[in-house]
Amino acid sequence: MNAQSLFASAAINIGLALITIFLFSILKKQPSNAPIYYSRRLSHRHPIPSHHHHNNWCCSTLLRFLPSVSWIPQAFRVSEDEILHTSGLDALVVIRLFKFGINFFVACSLVGLLVLLPLNYTSPGGPYKSSHSMDSFTISNISRGSNRLWVHFSCLCLISFYGLYLLYKEYNEILAKRTQQLQNIRHQPAQFTVLVREIPLCSEHKTSGCSVDHFFSKHYPYAYHSYQMLYDATDLEQLLELPVAFVTFKSRWGAALAAQSQQHPHPLLWITEMAPEPRDVLWKNLATSYRYLPLQNLLVFIAASLLTIFFAIPVTAVQGIAKFEKLRKWFPPAMAIQWIPGLRSVVTGYLPSAVLKGFIYIVPFAMLGMAKLAGCVSGSKQEIKCCSMVFYFLVGNVFFLSLLSGSLLDEIGESFSNPKNFPSHLASAVSAQADFFMTYILTDGLSGFSLEVLQPGLLIWDFIKSHTYSRGKEKVPYLYSMPYFRVIPFVSLSILIGMVYAVVAPLLLPFLIGYFFFGYAVYINQIQDVYETVYESCGQYWPYIHHYILVAIVLMQITMIGLFGLKSKPAAAISTIPLLLFTILFNEYCKIRFLPTFYRCSIQNAMENDELDEKNGLLEVNYENAHNAYCRSFLQPQVSSPPESSSMQPLVSST
């Protein structure tokens, strides 16, 4: 791809983004669109901004049809405390992810644009010195064996250590916010409740309920309060008792102790864990035996792998479009594109990233459907699992396959004719793929985020409803939850691309700054006005985000080891290995220092929250509420139940 193709892609994406943003700003002011753009505010009966406050009717009407970008600066004025209070820590984690990208890539851009970019472009004897290729701004323009590569090594170390510092800082701060959030929502019934599975039958009465009461009364005599068995209510005439129960305790420390202990010498009996929030429970999955979960997870893994392999076909085809210079040699009819002025720049610059983005749009939803088969007991765990599935799909297909297919299409002819030069050609190809990823970041950021805020699908659906079967009826807010399974993996992939190319092609970095600033504003708007909070995992997404970013740093370092070797600088390659080992050790330390607190509740924090309730006289009220929170009668249909709910509903068996 040449500079003309990159400029064509930038112009198209910027133009489409401006049109979309202006259209959004106008549509948002129309009262008929409030159920789309203010669905969260309407559902909570919060006031929505008025666009009819002018005394002059003509002026007020005119303002409603004038485009505005005032929502963008307003987004940057929203504090983290506001987000935490209104939408919870999970929503704040997404915003902190965008903030991480801003902080990291602003610093990288200073290093890349002020140091590496001039260094690459002015390299004496560079292979692209006299050409107009974008490769003249990358490490490809550095001649083999040049001492300038030590500057790249120094920048690699600086960027790596800064990234690790930000990761440690974020982990530490989010952990503190998690501890505080658990205290703020200490009235939640999940803090008093333990989910118990694989309950054996009582030898005397041949029921699981009796067994639960005997077991916890004996082993937790002072903390145990009550239990609720689950029944299969598909046949009301003959209820089938499931070996699953919600056990309520009189204190948080009692629940934490029971949830984090092995209850029986046989590890597949009396399996305990902290219960999810009542609104987060996937009741249908509780009917799945714990012993079958490994098999279900294996099947999900196989299905996700097959989907990843299948998508290799369109990704490779996309790279064929991007590598037009080679494609026209193998497919002569493609030369007709050159006859139309400017069309080649559009086809090679904008089209590949747009087509790729269109192909992978459905992937998160397909992965979510697979994750539902894994038997997760809560929607939050299901969505977290889906995040990892989507992320590794994107790494495999969008990053690695785009890189390899592009390199192969570009170099396969040269490799056969000059096999000795293959390493140098491969190094050039790795750097040359930066322009494709620039267009990908532009498309994903500008077009992707613009469509996210516009919600064109809902607009079309609302128009159809309003003119067909819902004509004349009062509109209901279109209330949806934050699509973590879609947002987090794609943003993490952008961080990975930016990190891998931070030293290789610093010209990519300014695009990433714009990507994260725009994404920050868009999702602040969506969190405040559109998306509803359907569960609160208190930041359990962050350990996975931390892992994704660590993967990006490791890939950056491995890539540079290979490039230093291909550039005939083995000393720099060997010097990078200790940096890689340090990164891996840092990750292991973070697992020890932070990770356990995200999955287990400390007895100290549990007792402190109990003491706060005792001082306020709320402890008994809270655990009584916890007992009642998991009571759901099968005789009364749950109209507000999430789609994952089914006929597998629990009945209460109180003691």
Disulfide bonds with the S-S distance in Angstrom:
none
